[in-house]
Each structure stands twice: as C-alpha cells, then as structure tokens.
Amino acid sequence: DSGVTQTPKHLITATGQRVTLRCSPRSGDLSVYWYQQSLDQGLQFLIQYYNGEERAKGNILERFSAQQFPDLHSELNLSSLELGDSALYFCASSVAATRTGNTIYFGEGSWLTVV
Amino acid sequence: EDQVTQSPEALRLQEGESSSLNCSYTVSGLRGLFWYRQDPGKGPEFLFTLYSAGEEKEKERLKATLTKKESFLHITAPKPEDSATYLCAVTSNFGNEKLTFGTGTRLTIIP
C-alpha cells in the first residue's frame, strides 16, 4: 500500500458526460500528480500541483481540469467525455522537490470506461 | 524533451534464468532515474531511485545500475512472482518534478 488513495476505483459513463476523480496523497506529501495510462500510450503526465498551486502541465486536454484543495487532496475533472478518454487515471504524490530527486508514489488508479 | 526507451518490450524467462532489462535515456540534466514495477490493473510500485553514474541499488533478486546514458535492471534467479511490467522513468533538473516514463518491459517468468 503506497498510502495514496484514489476513488472511485472503477466507473463507466456515457460520451458527453462529466466525471470527477478524487485523490488523497500520502500523509505529509505536498505534491500531487495526475497521469493517464492507456493501452497504446503508456503513462502520460497530465498535471502537477504543489501545496495548492499548479506547478506543471503536461499533455492535458482543455476538457480536463484539476485542483488541489487546502487539505491537499486533489480532484481531476473530465468533461465532454469521448470514447478515447477511456483509460486508467493515476494519482501520485511526493513530499517536494529536492536537489537529489524526489520519490513519487502512485495510487491504485481509477479505471474510466466511456461507452 | 526528455526521452526514455526501454528494451526489450517483452521478455520470457524460465524460473531461475537471470537476465537484464535496459533503459536508455536522454534528459537535460538528470535529477533521478526511477524503476517501478507494475502488475496488471494496478498502480506502479516504487523499486529504486538512482541519482548518479556508477550508483547501484539492490532489493531481493533485483539490482539496478546507472551509467550516463542508460540503466539496467538485473534480475537474478527470478521466480514466477517477479512477473510484471517494469517501468523506467526520469526526472530532470530543469523545470518540475514530473516523471517521464518509458513504455516498459513486460517480464514473464515461466515455472
């Protein structure tokens, strides 16, 4: 158990709908990351928050948005869903940036199926 | 842009047959190189972080090494429970702490 908690574990929704994925980081971790993993593309970085502020953006679609709340949990909002958005969405967390690196721990993921 | 290439894509070994997985990387200032293990439908499980060329780390039957251009994950006398996808990732000194992943090596250990 990495200590990163994600909900829901599975969800099925229709095209055009909106869903929210939730993540609680490990105790003491200030950074939260969101990654998308699809069969044909591997793990792709979406976005990072650090202590409530957006820190970095990756290949995140405009239909997707995220935020980190004062209690450090984070939510990833996916709207106007398309079939191609079906994937495993992972949340990860870490303490903070350090000079020598930063271990990032992953949750178990949220399986999203768009039908 | 940071790039990570892993080889082979898939590897089948007999139980007890040692081998190595390769991770080649291109990064503008390596901050850290990470190895993760991922079981089907699960989140990546952290194994090792390596920071500088020449560094080695071991855990049970796994040993990770690092050079200036690549990393190897050596697996000694593997068991069926070592079957998984092994992912390599890097972070850069420039910018944020995001991980750039390779596509992984799917390892199958046959009893």
Contacts between the chains, C-beta under 8 A, distances in Angstrom:
chain1	res1	chain2	res2	distance
A	2	B	43	6.7
A	2	B	45	7.3
A	2	B	46	7.5
A	4	B	43	7.6
A	31	B	97	6.6
A	33	B	98	6.6
A	33	B	99	7.7
A	35	B	99	8.0
A	42	B	101	5.9
A	42	B	102	7.4
A	42	B	103	4.5
A	42	B	104	6.8
A	43	B	44	7.4
A	43	B	87	7.0
A	43	B	89	7.8
A	43	B	99	7.7
A	43	B	101	4.3
A	45	B	98	4.7
A	45	B	99	6.8
A	45	B	100	7.2
A	48	B	96	5.8
A	48	B	97	7.1
A	48	B	98	5.9
A	55	B	96	5.4
A	55	B	97	8.0
A	56	B	95	6.8
A	56	B	96	3.5
A	56	B	97	7.8
A	56	B	98	5.6
A	58	B	98	6.5
A	88	B	41	7.6
A	90	B	43	5.7
A	90	B	44	7.5
A	92	B	99	8.0
A	94	B	97	6.6
A	97	B	96	7.7
A	97	B	97	5.0
A	100	B	31	7.6
A	100	B	32	7.1
A	100	B	51	5.3
A	101	B	31	5.1
A	101	B	32	3.0
A	101	B	49	5.6
A	101	B	51	5.6
A	101	B	91	6.3
A	102	B	31	7.5
A	102	B	32	6.9
A	102	B	91	6.5
A	102	B	97	4.7
A	103	B	34	7.5
A	103	B	46	6.0
A	103	B	49	5.8
A	104	B	34	7.4
A	104	B	46	7.6
A	104	B	97	7.3
A	104	B	99	5.9
A	105	B	46	5.9
A	106	B	36	7.6
A	106	B	43	3.9
A	106	B	44	4.7
A	106	B	45	7.6
A	106	B	46	7.7
A	107	B	43	5.3
A	108	B	42	6.0
A	108	B	43	4.7
A	109	B	41	7.7
A	109	B	42	7.3
A	109	B	43	5.3
A	111	B	41	7.5
